[in-house]
Amino acid sequence: MKNLDMRERLATIAVLVWLVCDFLTTVGSVVTASTTGREAATIFSAAELQNMDRFSTVASLLYMLAFLVSAICVGRWIYRANANAHTLSDAMIISPGWSVGWYFIPIASLFKPFQAMRETWQVSACPSDPYSAPVPAVMRIWWGLWVASTILSNVSSRISFNTMSFHEAWLVAWLEIITFVLDVPLVIALIILMRRLTANQRAVVDTRIFE
């Protein structure tokens, strides 16, 4: 069983950086909406429009990079936490690979990753009787926010793929704002969840050492 502390710290830093980039992307969406339409040319100079477009582009690139890094860091933590849980109890059903892999499977990604996290939590909290360990509210909050944020992000991305009208640009901007509002408590819930689960596994190891 390997220590989770370093992976938990890296994942925490990564998701916080991602949240900052998420905010910049949200601002970029508002900027894009503000510069869409014929009226924009009469309000802003050509140089201002160019700078705004550059800001939106850079913000989007930073967001994608930060999302990729945070996905890798959190994925590594999820994998190791699940692998550790497998060493603690035979009650585990979902493998370490699938605890991450289910996030990429359509439809199943709406519930299987939560099942994997729930198993990992219960085994880590009470290896001798996992099913007696309650699922914490923070885990349900994290998953509900993740699903809602993912759906809104997908809708926003689909609209923005095409050339947007003034109204569509503002629709995307508002979707991005709502998504960011959800992402703040999402990140907080995830960090709390990672810290508590990491602490649970550390406590199990310490208990076995002193037995």
Secondary structure as UniProt FT lines:
FT   HELIX           5..34
FT   TURN            38..39
FT   HELIX           40..43
FT   HELIX           46..88
FT   TURN            90..91
FT   HELIX           96..101
FT   HELIX           102..104
FT   TURN            106..107
FT   HELIX           108..110
FT   HELIX           112..125
FT   TURN            127..128
FT   HELIX           130..132
FT   HELIX           137..160
FT   HELIX           166..209
//
